[in-house]
């Protein structure tokens, strides 16, 4: 996943743009991607919502070739939108750009570490890379953007 390409696509969003599905506004979507990146580098710790025995099957399904389902309800978020953290969409995009840098630094300094995903359990950097690529593609397409 090329962070410059992602940021360039996100810069095409306008604050009032409606999603093709789901209820996130553009800023909610960008902040959701930001928070997911925070989880991957242990800046946010969430409980695990999956039974240990189901994790290998869930990983295979979601980290495989299939696209993420459009109306998947993330149990770590629930049915309601989270409060916005940043003052506006542009600020959220800038913070997302900054977390790409922290993500790269974190995994360069912690080559073999695995961090916890709330559904898939412990993930390596390669698994997080796969997850983020699919997750970003999913949300960019939510707003008609390419990846």
C-alpha positions as CSV (number, residue, x, y, z in Angstrom):
1,X,0.0,0.0,0.0
2,X,1.5,3.3,-1.1
3,X,0.7,5.9,1.6
4,X,1.2,8.8,-0.9
5,X,-1.4,7.3,-3.2
6,X,-3.8,6.8,-0.4
7,X,-3.4,10.4,0.8
8,X,-3.8,11.7,-2.7
9,X,-7.1,9.8,-3.1
10,X,-8.3,11.1,0.3
11,X,-7.6,14.7,-0.7
12,X,-10.3,14.3,-3.3
13,X,-13.0,13.9,-0.7
14,X,-15.2,16.8,0.2
15,X,-16.5,17.2,3.7
16,X,-20.2,16.8,2.7
17,X,-19.6,13.8,0.4
18,X,-22.1,10.9,1.0
19,X,-20.8,7.3,1.1
20,X,-22.1,4.8,-1.4
21,X,-22.9,2.6,1.6
22,X,-22.7,2.8,5.4
23,X,-23.1,5.8,7.5
24,X,-19.6,7.2,7.9
25,X,-19.0,10.8,6.7
26,X,-15.6,11.3,5.1
27,X,-13.9,12.5,8.3
28,X,-15.3,9.5,10.2
29,X,-13.9,7.2,7.6
30,X,-10.4,8.8,7.7
31,X,-10.4,8.8,11.5
32,X,-11.5,5.2,11.5
33,X,-8.5,4.3,9.3
34,X,-6.2,6.4,11.5
35,X,-7.4,4.6,14.7
36,X,-7.0,1.2,13.0
37,X,-3.4,2.1,12.2
38,X,-3.0,3.1,15.9
39,X,-4.2,-0.3,16.9
40,X,-1.6,-2.0,14.7
41,X,1.3,-0.2,16.4
42,X,0.0,-0.6,19.9
43,X,-1.0,3.1,20.4
44,X,-4.5,1.8,21.1
45,X,-5.2,-1.5,22.8
46,X,-8.5,-3.2,22.3
47,X,-9.9,-6.3,23.7
48,X,-10.2,-9.4,21.5
49,X,-13.8,-10.1,20.3
50,X,-13.1,-13.5,18.8
51,X,-12.9,-16.9,20.4
52,X,-9.3,-18.1,20.2
53,X,-10.3,-21.3,18.3
54,X,-12.0,-19.2,15.6
55,X,-9.1,-16.8,14.9
56,X,-7.3,-19.0,12.3
57,X,-10.5,-19.3,10.2
58,X,-11.3,-15.6,10.5
59,X,-7.8,-14.7,9.5
60,X,-8.0,-17.0,6.4
61,X,-11.3,-15.5,5.4
62,X,-10.5,-11.8,5.9
63,X,-6.8,-11.8,5.0
64,X,-7.4,-13.9,1.9
65,X,-8.4,-12.7,-1.6
66,X,-12.0,-11.8,-0.8
67,X,-13.0,-8.2,-0.3
68,X,-14.4,-7.0,3.0
69,X,-18.1,-7.1,3.2
70,X,-19.7,-3.7,2.7
71,X,-22.0,-3.7,5.8
72,X,-19.7,-5.5,8.2
73,X,-20.3,-4.2,11.8
74,X,-17.0,-4.0,13.6
75,X,-17.6,-5.2,17.2
76,X,-14.9,-2.9,18.5
77,X,-16.9,0.1,17.3
78,X,-20.5,-1.1,17.5
79,X,-23.5,0.3,15.6
80,X,-22.8,4.0,16.4
81,X,-20.3,6.4,15.0
82,X,-17.4,7.3,17.3
83,X,-16.8,10.9,18.3
84,X,-14.6,12.8,15.9
85,X,-11.1,13.5,17.3
86,X,-9.7,16.0,14.8
87,X,-11.0,19.5,14.1
88,X,-11.8,18.9,10.4
89,X,-11.3,16.5,7.5
90,X,-8.0,18.0,6.4
91,X,-6.5,17.7,9.9
92,X,-7.6,14.0,10.0
93,X,-5.9,13.4,6.6
94,X,-2.7,15.0,7.9
95,X,-2.7,12.8,11.0
96,X,-3.3,9.7,8.9
97,X,-0.3,10.7,6.8
98,X,1.7,11.1,10.0
99,X,0.7,7.7,11.3
100,X,2.0,6.0,8.1
101,X,5.4,7.3,9.2
102,X,5.0,6.0,12.8
103,X,3.8,2.6,11.4
104,X,6.9,2.2,9.3
105,X,9.2,3.3,12.1
106,X,7.4,1.0,14.6
107,X,7.9,-2.1,12.5
108,X,11.5,-1.2,11.5
109,X,12.3,-1.0,15.2
110,X,10.2,-4.1,16.1
111,X,10.9,-6.5,13.2
112,X,9.3,-9.6,14.7
113,X,6.7,-8.2,17.0
114,X,3.0,-9.2,16.6
115,X,0.3,-6.8,17.8
116,X,-3.3,-7.5,18.6
117,X,-6.2,-7.0,16.2
118,X,-9.6,-7.1,18.0
119,X,-10.9,-9.8,15.7
120,X,-7.9,-11.6,14.2
121,X,-5.7,-11.8,17.3
122,X,-2.0,-11.3,17.0
123,X,-0.8,-10.1,13.6
124,X,2.7,-9.8,12.1
125,X,3.7,-6.8,10.1
126,X,3.0,-8.7,6.9
127,X,-0.5,-9.6,8.1
128,X,-1.1,-6.0,9.1
129,X,0.1,-4.9,5.7
130,X,-2.4,-7.2,4.1
131,X,-5.2,-6.1,6.4
132,X,-4.5,-2.4,6.0
133,X,-4.3,-2.7,2.2
134,X,-7.7,-4.4,2.1
135,X,-9.2,-2.1,4.7
136,X,-8.1,1.0,3.0
137,X,-9.4,-0.3,-0.4
138,X,-12.7,-1.1,1.3
139,X,-13.2,2.4,2.7
140,X,-11.8,4.3,-0.4
141,X,-14.3,2.4,-2.5
142,X,-17.0,3.4,0.1
143,X,-16.6,6.9,-1.3
144,X,-16.0,6.0,-4.9
145,X,-12.2,6.5,-4.7
146,X,-9.7,4.2,-6.2
147,X,-6.8,2.7,-4.2
